[in-house]
Amino acid sequence: MKKFFAKTVMLVFLFLCCSFQFLPAQQNPAYEENKFQRTELQRYSRLSQLAKELSLGQEGFDVTYYKLDLRVTTSPNGLRGSVTMIATGIVDNLASITLDLMNTMVVDSVLVGGARVPVTQQTSTINISLNRSYNRGEKFAAIVYYHGVPGSSGFGSFAFGTAPSGSPWIWTLSEPYGAKDWWPSKDHPSDKADSVDVWITCDQNLKVGSQGKLVATVNNNDGTATYKWQHRYPIATYLVSIAAANYTAFSYWFRYSPTDSMEILNYVLPERAAEAQQQNQLPLTAGMLGIYSNLYGLYPFIKEKYGHSHFGWGGGMEHQTMTSLGGFSESLVAHELAHQWFGDMITMKTWPDIWLNEGFATYSVALYLEKKYNQETYWSYMNNQLQAARSANGSIYVRDTSSVGNLFKGNLVYSKGATVLHMLRHVLGDSVFFRAIKRYATNSRYRFNVASTEDFRAECEAESGKNLSYFFNEWIYGENYPRYKLEWSSVKKGAIYSVTMTINQTTNTTSPSFFTMPMDFRITGTFLDTTLTLLNNSQNQLFTFTLSKEPTSVSLDPAGWILKDVPNGSGTSPIPTSYELYQNYPNPFNPGTAIGFDLPQRSVVTIKIYDALGREVTTLLNERREAGYHEVKWNPSSNTSGIYFCRLFIDDKPFQVRKMIFLR
């Protein structure tokens, strides 16, 4: 999806990332990704409330075709013309329908079946009385004639701009639901039209880019020309676009077989054409198409084209077959191209599933870098995504869609979405993971259709033979990530060494209370270097095993496959030899704090909180715990500010006290 930036955000982010190692042969891709992620949210935060569901009156018909026949003027700015919609009734006795259109666009008339019919225009919809009642399976055609100056929700939808040369520069950007700012439609991703024609009449000095193939350019002999674009693949309304300027056009070719090739068409402002054609810029697109086609199946719109239209934002938007780009960095081009599979060919079924678009495109950049360069480049990129994901709040499956900003949180939907796929790769193993992704991308149920998170999960389970409910429940529908504490000891018993490991994890959430994950442990010593994979499926867990050599160190998830925090970097330490109550963190605190303690052996532990007068406030813990490090949380929502004391009891005997400060 698109990425936008502001200079201030870019400078702040550059400062924060100044220690990131720049990669040879390309711009730092992780920096480019996050620069745009951070500012994309600014764009969407200004949009109006998300249309989560179909508008009333849209449940009874399925759209199969749109034709946009529009005239764009820039002196004055305006848009007029018609949109033809062909649809099929999916209920009986369908007598009226509703289309989405903002009332800044004035409806002149509507024809259904060749007859003029009554229409009522509301703030964001038009209600159309059909010429008769239609039954299930019957087709009908509606033509809406309208005019006006299109609105521009947030920073997009429809923009009248000016190129640096002073000539007109016009573009659209309709995601998530801005199509209704400039053309009438059933504006919801669940209803893809089977095909679309986009005819744009404008100043003959401009070129117009859009979906599919340019089948005709007509000189109207009045200073205008009509560009006729034809697209014969299913498409969601938010992926329909136009971009018009005095573009320089140039093409590359994707040779996908010894005898076949497809055009990669680029429309770029003359001032930027040389830059866009430099190495590490648009010429890399052909190689990207080859890599993604190997991973996900052949480029889905191979009978038409792929291309780019230069537009006036500093990022990109994955308009079907012709991405809109404001910049030309390698990672941005790769991100938007990946959307042609995930977002365009397979569109999320509902907006809460948007990670299936953005998480997949973000992770695809990592896979592209790995295939084109090396694993080091993959890990540099993914380590940046893991770091960003640690700042994510909420679940990747966006439950609260009343705020559009929730849908496009860079740390959550993009970075954590990519991180989930990174972790799933390790859980399944490379061969199964890549087969599962390709199975999902090539399944005829989802190709040129829509899919949900559960659809993707089903494909992964079918390919792997594993029940992945735990993984999706905690990482997609759950929140946060685990903080691990690993402690270990070894005892020589004859010729072998008995090793004991305890794992404690905290999540700072009840959803989930702990993360079940297969986890790698690297164990080293003199003439010893081995990795064990164990399933951590409880909050506090004990593992025992034997080795023929003495271990000197144990590392938890040494490669970095899991989104996590660990104390002291490695997450490992010997099992404690004494009881210890640690100072809570943070301190002072609001709203909550964590209290850690060490146990040298299995013990009954009680932790109580007292106020400054010595009155007992609450008992946080009273149960038997295994040896090792543990943590409990305290969130004193109903208490007043002040000094409190935390006391640790071992086997009912008072042991240690720590002072805490709560600030409301």
C-alpha positions in Angstrom: 0.0 0.0 0.0 1.0 3.6 -0.3 3.6 5.2 1.9 3.9 8.9 2.5 6.5 11.0 4.3 7.0 14.5 5.8 10.5 16.0 6.1 10.2 16.3 9.9 9.2 12.7 10.4 12.1 11.6 8.1 14.7 13.6 10.1 13.4 12.2 13.4 13.4 8.7 12.1 16.9 9.1 10.6 18.2 10.3 14.0 16.7 7.3 15.7 18.2 4.9 13.2 21.6 6.6 12.8 23.4 3.4 14.0 21.8 1.2 11.4 24.3 -0.3 9.0 23.8 0.9 5.4 23.7 -1.9 2.9 25.8 -2.1 -0.3 24.2 -2.0 -3.7 21.0 -0.4 -2.6 19.5 2.1 -0.2 18.8 0.8 3.3 15.5 -0.9 2.6 14.4 -1.1 6.2 14.9 2.6 6.6 12.8 3.3 3.5 10.0 1.0 4.7 9.7 2.5 8.1 10.1 6.1 6.9 7.0 5.7 4.9 5.2 3.5 7.5 5.5 6.2 10.1 4.0 8.9 8.0 1.3 6.9 6.2 -0.6 6.9 9.5 -0.7 10.7 9.3 -2.6 10.5 6.0 -5.2 8.1 7.2 -5.8 9.8 10.6 -7.6 12.6 8.7 -10.0 10.3 6.9 -13.6 10.1 8.0 -15.1 7.0 9.7 -14.4 3.7 7.9 -17.2 2.1 6.0 -16.7 -1.3 7.9 -19.8 -2.9 6.3 -21.7 -2.6 3.1 -24.0 0.4 3.0 -27.7 -0.3 3.4 -29.1 -1.3 0.1 -26.0 -3.0 -1.2 -26.5 -6.5 0.0 -28.8 -7.5 -2.9 -26.5 -7.3 -5.9 -23.1 -8.3 -7.1 -21.2 -6.0 -9.4 -19.6 -7.6 -12.5 -18.4 -4.6 -14.5 -17.7 -0.8 -14.3 -17.0 1.6 -17.1 -15.7 5.1 -16.1 -16.2 7.6 -19.0 -14.9 10.9 -17.5 -13.7 14.3 -18.6 -11.2 16.0 -16.3 -10.6 19.8 -16.5 -8.1 21.9 -14.7 -9.2 25.4 -15.5 -11.4 25.3 -13.6 -10.8 22.0 -11.7 -13.7 19.6 -12.3 -14.9 16.2 -13.3 -17.9 15.1 -15.3 -19.1 12.1 -17.1 -20.8 8.8 -16.5 -20.2 5.5 -14.8 -21.8 2.4 -16.1 -22.3 -0.5 -13.7 -23.5 -4.0 -14.7 -24.6 -6.1 -11.7 -26.5 -9.4 -11.0 -29.3 -9.7 -8.4 -28.5 -12.1 -5.6 -31.9 -11.7 -3.9 -35.5 -11.9 -5.3 -37.6 -8.8 -5.8 -34.7 -6.3 -5.9 -36.4 -3.0 -6.5 -33.7 -0.5 -5.4 -30.0 -0.3 -4.8 -27.5 2.0 -3.1 -24.2 3.2 -4.5 -21.4 5.1 -2.6 -20.8 8.6 -3.8 -20.0 11.8 -1.8 -22.4 14.7 -2.4 -19.6 17.0 -3.6 -20.3 15.1 -6.9 -23.8 16.0 -8.1 -25.9 13.3 -9.8 -27.5 14.6 -13.0 -29.5 11.5 -13.9 -29.5 7.7 -13.7 -30.6 5.3 -16.4 -31.5 1.6 -15.6 -32.4 -0.6 -18.5 -32.3 2.4 -20.8 -35.0 4.3 -18.7 -34.5 7.3 -16.5 -35.2 6.3 -12.9 -35.7 8.2 -9.6 -32.6 8.8 -7.5 -32.1 10.3 -4.0 -28.7 11.7 -3.1 -27.5 11.5 0.5 -24.2 12.7 2.1 -22.2 9.7 1.0 -24.6 7.5 -1.0 -27.1 7.6 -3.8 -30.3 5.5 -3.6 -31.6 4.4 -7.0 -35.0 3.0 -7.7 -34.7 0.3 -10.4 -36.9 0.3 -13.5 -38.5 -2.9 -12.2 -38.0 -5.7 -9.7 -35.2 -8.0 -10.4 -34.9 -11.6 -9.2 -31.9 -13.7 -8.2 -29.6 -14.2 -11.1 -31.0 -11.4 -13.3 -28.6 -8.9 -14.7 -29.2 -5.1 -14.9 -27.2 -2.1 -16.0 -27.2 1.3 -14.3 -25.6 4.4 -15.8 -24.9 7.4 -13.4 -24.3 10.8 -15.0 -22.7 13.3 -12.6 -20.4 16.2 -12.2 -18.5 18.2 -9.6 -15.2 18.9 -8.0 -14.0 15.6 -6.3 -13.3 15.7 -2.6 -10.0 14.5 -1.3 -10.4 12.6 1.9 -7.3 13.1 4.0 -4.4 13.6 1.6 -5.7 11.5 -1.2 -8.8 10.3 -3.2 -8.5 12.8 -6.0 -5.8 15.4 -6.4 -5.4 18.3 -8.8 -1.8 19.2 -8.6 0.9 21.0 -10.5 4.2 19.5 -11.7 7.4 21.4 -11.1 7.2 22.6 -14.7 3.9 24.2 -14.0 1.8 21.8 -16.0 -1.2 20.0 -14.5 -0.6 16.9 -12.5 -3.7 14.8 -11.5 -3.9 11.6 -9.6 -6.1 9.4 -7.5 -5.6 7.3 -4.4 -8.7 5.7 -3.1 -7.7 3.3 -0.4 -9.4 2.5 1.9 -12.7 3.9 0.8 -12.1 7.1 -1.1 -13.4 5.8 -4.5 -16.7 7.4 -3.5 -15.0 10.8 -3.5 -14.8 10.7 -7.3 -16.9 7.9 -8.8 -20.1 6.0 -7.8 -19.6 2.4 -7.0 -20.3 -0.4 -4.4 -17.2 0.7 -2.5 -16.2 -2.4 -0.5 -13.4 -4.9 -1.0 -15.7 -7.9 -0.7 -17.3 -7.1 -4.1 -14.8 -7.1 -6.9 -16.0 -6.3 -10.4 -14.9 -8.9 -13.0 -13.5 -6.2 -15.2 -13.3 -2.4 -15.7 -12.9 0.1 -18.5 -11.4 3.6 -17.7 -11.9 6.2 -20.3 -10.4 9.6 -19.5 -10.7 12.8 -21.6 -8.3 15.6 -20.7 -5.8 18.1 -22.2 -4.1 16.4 -25.2 -0.7 17.4 -23.8 -1.2 15.0 -20.9 -0.7 11.2 -20.7 -3.1 9.2 -18.6 -2.1 6.0 -16.8 -4.6 3.4 -15.5 -5.5 -0.3 -15.3 -4.8 -2.9 -17.9 -4.0 -2.1 -21.5 -4.2 1.2 -23.3 -6.4 0.1 -26.2 -6.9 3.5 -27.9 -5.9 7.1 -27.7 -8.4 9.4 -29.5 -7.6 12.9 -30.6 -10.9 14.8 -30.2 -9.7 17.8 -32.4 -10.7 20.2 -29.6 -7.5 20.3 -27.7 -8.4 17.2 -25.8 -7.6 13.5 -26.1 -9.4 10.4 -24.7 -7.4 7.6 -23.3 -9.2 4.2 -23.2 -7.8 1.7 -20.7 -9.2 -1.8 -20.6 -8.7 -4.2 -17.7 -10.1 -7.7 -17.9 -9.3 -9.1 -14.4 -11.4 -8.8 -11.2 -10.6 -5.6 -9.3 -11.6 -4.0 -6.0 -12.9 -0.4 -6.2 -10.0 1.1 -4.2 -7.5 -0.2 -6.8 -9.1 1.7 -9.7 -6.9 4.8 -10.5 -5.9 7.5 -12.9 -2.8 9.5 -13.1 -2.3 12.3 -15.7 0.6 14.6 -16.4 3.0 15.5 -19.2 4.8 12.2 -18.6 7.8 10.8 -20.2 7.0 7.2 -21.1 9.5 4.3 -21.1 9.3 0.5 -20.9 11.1 -2.5 -19.7 10.2 -6.1 -20.4 9.6 -9.1 -18.1 10.7 -12.2 -20.0 8.8 -14.9 -18.2 9.5 -17.7 -20.7 12.0 -18.2 -23.7 9.3 -16.9 -26.1 7.0 -14.7 -24.0 7.4 -11.3 -22.4 5.3 -8.6 -20.7 5.6 -4.8 -20.8 6.6 -2.9 -17.7 5.3 0.6 -18.6 6.5 3.7 -16.7 5.0 7.2 -16.8 7.4 9.6 -15.0 7.6 13.4 -15.0 10.3 14.6 -17.4 12.2 16.2 -14.5 12.6 12.8 -12.8 12.8 10.4 -15.7 16.6 10.1 -15.7 16.6 9.4 -11.9 13.9 6.8 -12.3 15.8 5.0 -15.0 19.1 4.8 -13.1 20.3 1.4 -11.7 18.7 0.4 -8.4 15.6 2.2 -9.6 12.8 1.1 -11.9 15.0 -1.2 -14.1 15.1 -3.6 -11.1 11.3 -4.3 -11.5 11.9 -7.1 -14.1 14.1 -9.0 -11.6 11.6 -8.5 -8.8 8.8 -9.9 -11.0 11.0 -13.0 -11.6 11.7 -13.5 -7.9 8.1 -13.0 -6.8 6.8 -15.2 -9.7 9.0 -18.0 -8.4 7.8 -17.6 -4.9 4.1 -17.0 -5.4 3.2 -18.1 -8.9 3.4 -16.2 -12.2 2.6 -12.5 -12.0 -1.2 -12.6 -11.9 -2.0 -10.0 -14.6 0.5 -11.4 -17.1 -1.8 -10.9 -20.2 -1.8 -7.1 -19.7 1.1 -5.3 -18.1 2.7 -4.0 -15.0 3.8 -0.4 -14.6 4.2 2.8 -12.6 2.6 6.2 -12.8 4.5 9.0 -11.0 2.3 10.8 -8.5 2.6 13.6 -6.0 3.2 11.7 -2.8 6.5 10.5 -1.4 5.7 6.8 -1.6 3.4 4.4 -3.5 0.0 2.8 -3.8 -0.5 -0.6 -5.4 -3.1 0.4 -8.0 -3.7 -2.8 -10.0 -1.3 -3.3 -12.9 0.0 0.3 -12.5 1.3 1.3 -9.2 1.4 5.0 -8.3 4.9 6.0 -7.1 6.2 9.2 -5.6 9.7 7.8 -5.1 11.8 5.1 -6.7 13.7 3.4 -3.9 14.3 -0.3 -4.4 12.3 -1.4 -1.3 9.4 0.8 -2.1 9.1 -0.6 -5.7 9.4 -4.1 -4.3 6.8 -3.5 -1.6 4.2 -2.2 -4.0 4.9 -4.9 -6.6 4.3 -7.6 -4.0 0.8 -6.2 -3.5 -0.1 -7.3 -7.0 -0.3 -10.8 -5.5 -1.3 -9.8 -1.9 -3.9 -7.0 -2.0 -4.7 -7.0 -5.7 -5.0 -10.6 -6.9 -6.0 -11.7 -3.3 -7.7 -8.9 -1.5 -8.4 -8.9 2.3 -12.0 -10.0 2.8 -12.7 -7.2 5.4 -10.6 -4.3 6.6 -9.7 -6.0 9.9 -7.7 -8.5 7.8 -5.6 -5.8 6.2 -2.4 -7.4 7.5 -2.9 -9.9 4.7 -2.1 -7.0 2.4 0.5 -5.0 4.3 2.2 -7.6 6.4 2.7 -9.8 3.3 4.0 -6.9 1.2 6.4 -5.8 3.9 7.7 -9.4 4.4 8.0 -9.9 0.6 10.6 -7.1 0.6 12.7 -9.2 3.0 12.3 -12.3 0.7 13.2 -10.3 -2.3 16.4 -9.0 -0.6 17.3 -12.5 0.5 16.9 -13.9 -3.0 18.6 -11.1 -4.8 21.4 -10.5 -2.4 22.0 -12.8 0.6 20.7 -13.9 4.0 22.6 -11.1 5.8 20.5 -8.5 3.9 17.4 -10.4 4.9 18.3 -10.4 8.5 19.3 -6.7 8.5 15.9 -5.8 7.1 14.0 -8.2 9.4 15.9 -7.1 12.5 14.6 -3.6 11.8 11.0 -4.9 11.5 11.4 -6.9 14.7 12.5 -3.8 16.5 9.6 -1.7 15.2 7.2 -4.5 16.1 8.2 -4.2 19.8 6.4 -0.9 19.8 3.2 -2.2 18.4 0.0 -1.9 20.4 -3.1 -3.9 19.9 -3.8 -7.0 17.8 -2.8 -7.3 14.2 -6.4 -8.3 13.4 -7.8 -4.8 13.7 -10.9 -5.1 15.9 -11.6 -1.3 16.2 -12.2 -0.1 12.7 -13.9 3.1 13.9 -10.5 4.8 13.6 -8.9 4.5 10.2 -5.6 5.1 11.8 -5.8 1.7 13.5 -5.8 0.0 10.1 -2.5 1.5 9.0 -0.3 1.5 12.0 3.2 0.9 10.7 4.6 -0.9 13.8 1.6 -3.2 14.0 0.0 -4.0 10.6 3.2 -3.6 8.6 6.2 -4.5 10.8 4.5 -7.0 13.2 2.6 -8.4 10.3 5.9 -9.1 8.5 7.3 -10.4 11.8 4.5 -13.0 12.1 5.3 -14.4 8.7 9.0 -14.4 9.7 8.2 -16.5 12.8 5.8 -18.7 10.9 8.6 -19.5 8.5 10.7 -20.9 11.3 7.7 -22.7 12.9 6.9 -24.6 9.7 10.4 -24.8 8.3 11.5 -23.3 5.0 10.2 -25.9 2.6 6.8 -26.2 4.1 6.5 -22.5 4.6 7.2 -21.6 1.0 4.9 -24.3 -0.2 2.1 -23.0 2.1 2.5 -19.4 0.8 2.5 -20.6 -2.8 -0.5 -22.9 -2.1 -2.4 -19.9 -0.7 -1.4 -17.6 -3.6 -2.4 -20.1 -6.2 -5.6 -21.5 -4.7 -8.4 -20.8 -7.1 -10.8 -20.0 -4.2 -8.7 -16.9 -3.5 -7.1 -15.9 -6.7 -8.8 -12.8 -8.1 -11.1 -13.0 -5.1 -10.9 -12.2 -1.4 -9.5 -14.1 1.6 -9.6 -13.8 5.4 -7.0 -14.6 8.1 -8.7 -17.9 8.7 -8.5 -18.8 5.0 -4.7 -18.2 5.1 -4.4 -20.3 8.3 -6.3 -23.2 6.7 -3.9 -23.3 3.8 -0.9 -23.3 6.2 -2.5 -26.1 8.2 -3.4 -28.1 5.1 0.2 -27.9 3.8 1.9 -28.6 7.1 -0.5 -31.0 8.7 -0.1 -29.0 11.9 -2.8 -27.3 14.0 -1.7 -23.7 14.1 -4.6 -22.3 16.2 -2.2 -21.5 19.0 0.1 -19.5 16.7 -2.7 -17.4 15.1 -4.6 -16.9 18.3 -1.6 -15.4 20.1 0.2 -13.6 17.3 -2.7 -12.4 15.1 -5.6 -12.1 17.5 -3.6 -11.6 20.6 -1.4 -8.7 21.7 2.2 -7.8 22.7 5.0 -10.4 22.8 6.8 -12.5 25.4 9.6 -11.4 27.7 11.7 -14.5 28.6 13.9 -15.3 31.5 16.0 -18.5 31.0 18.0 -20.1 33.8 20.0 -23.3 33.7 22.3 -25.6 35.6 24.2 -28.8 34.9 25.3 -31.6 37.2 27.8 -34.3 36.3 26.4 -37.8 36.9 29.0 -40.4 36.0 30.0 -39.9 32.3 27.1 -37.6 31.5 25.8 -34.2 32.4 22.2 -33.6 33.6 21.0 -30.2 32.5 18.0 -28.4 34.0 16.5 -25.3 32.3 13.7 -23.2 33.5 11.8 -20.7 31.3 9.7 -17.9 32.7 7.8 -15.5 30.4 5.6 -12.5 31.0 3.4 -10.8 28.4 1.9 -7.7 30.1 -1.5 -8.9 28.7 -4.1 -11.5 29.3 -4.5 -12.1 25.6 -2.5 -14.3 25.6 -1.3 -14.9 29.2 1.7 -16.7 27.7 3.0 -17.5 24.1 3.3 -21.1 23.0 6.3 -21.3 20.7 8.8 -23.9 19.5 12.1 -22.5 20.6 15.7 -23.1 19.7 18.3 -23.4 22.5 22.0 -23.3 21.5 24.2 -25.2 24.0 28.0 -24.8 23.8 31.0 -26.0 25.7 34.4 -27.6 25.1 33.9 -29.8 22.0 30.2 -29.1 22.4 27.9 -27.0 20.1 24.4 -28.2 19.6 20.9 -26.7 19.1 17.8 -28.2 20.6 14.2 -27.2 19.6 11.8 -27.5 22.5 8.1 -26.5 22.8 7.6 -23.8 25.4 3.9 -24.1 26.2 3.5 -22.8 29.7 4.3 -19.6 31.5 6.8 -21.3 33.8 8.4 -24.4 32.4 11.1 -26.9 33.4 13.2 -28.9 30.9 15.7 -31.6 31.8 18.0 -33.5 29.4 21.4 -35.1 29.4 24.6 -34.3 27.4 27.8 -36.2 26.9 29.9 -33.0 27.3 29.8 -30.2 29.9 27.8 -27.1 28.8 29.2 -23.7 29.5 26.5 -21.6 28.0 22.9 -21.8 26.8 21.3 -19.3 24.4 17.6 -18.8 23.8 16.5 -18.3 20.2 20.1 -17.3 19.2 19.2 -16.6 15.5 16.4 -14.1 16.4 13.3 -15.8 14.9 11.0 -14.9 17.8 9.7 -11.4 18.6 10.7 -11.2 22.2 12.7 -9.4 25.0 15.3 -11.1 27.2 17.2 -9.7 30.1 20.9 -8.9 29.5 20.5 -9.7 25.8 21.0 -13.4 25.9 18.1 -14.3 28.3 20.2 -16.9 30.1 21.7 -17.1 33.6 22.4 -19.8 36.1 19.6 -20.9 38.4 19.9 -18.5 41.4 21.6 -19.7 44.6 19.5 -17.4 46.9 16.1 -15.8 47.3 15.9 -12.3 46.0 13.1 -9.7 45.6 14.1 -7.2 42.9 13.2 -3.5 42.7 10.0 -3.1 40.6 10.2 -1.6 37.1 9.3 1.0 36.2 9.5 3.0 39.5 7.8 5.4 39.9 5.1 3.9 37.8 1.7 4.5 36.2 -0.5 2.6 35.3 1.3 -0.7 36.1 4.6 -2.2 37.2 6.5 -5.5 37.2 7.9 -7.2 40.3 10.6 -9.8 39.8 12.0 -12.4 42.3 14.5 -15.3 42.3 13.9 -18.7 43.8 16.9 -21.1 44.4 14.4 -24.0 44.8 10.7 -24.8 44.5 9.0 -22.8 47.2 5.6 -21.4 48.3 5.7 -17.7 47.5 3.5 -14.9 48.7 3.8 -11.3 47.6 1.8 -8.6 49.4 1.4 -4.9 48.9 1.1 -2.5 51.9 0.4 1.3 52.0 2.6 3.8 53.8 0.6 3.2 57.0 1.3 -0.5 57.0 -2.2 -1.5 55.9 -2.4 -4.5 53.5 -3.6 -3.4 50.1 -3.6 -6.6 48.1 -2.1 -10.1 47.8 -0.5 -10.4 44.3 0.7 -14.0 44.6 0.2 -17.0 46.9 1.3 -20.2 45.3 4.1 -22.7 44.8 6.7 -21.8 42.1 9.6 -23.6 40.5 13.2 -22.5 41.0 14.3 -19.6 38.8 13.3 -16.1 38.0 9.6 -15.0 38.1 7.6 -11.8 37.6 4.2 -10.6 38.7 2.3 -7.4 37.6 0.5 -4.9 39.7 -1.9 -2.4 38.2 -3.4 -0.4 41.1 -6.2 1.3 39.1 -8.3 2.1 42.2 -5.5 3.2 44.5 -4.3 6.7 45.2 -0.9 8.1 44.5 1.8 7.5 47.1 4.4 5.2 48.6 3.7 1.5 48.7 5.7 -1.4 50.0 6.1 -4.8 48.4 7.0 -7.7 50.7 8.1 -11.2 49.7 7.2 -14.2 51.9 8.9 -17.6 51.5 7.0 -20.5 53.0 4.9 -17.9 55.0 8.0 -16.3 56.4 8.7 -12.6 55.6 11.9 -12.2 53.5 12.4 -8.9 51.8 10.7 -5.5 51.2 10.9 -3.0 48.4 9.6 0.5 48.3 7.5 1.6 45.3 6.0 4.9 44.2 2.7 5.1 42.3 1.8 8.3 40.5 -1.7 8.7 39.1 
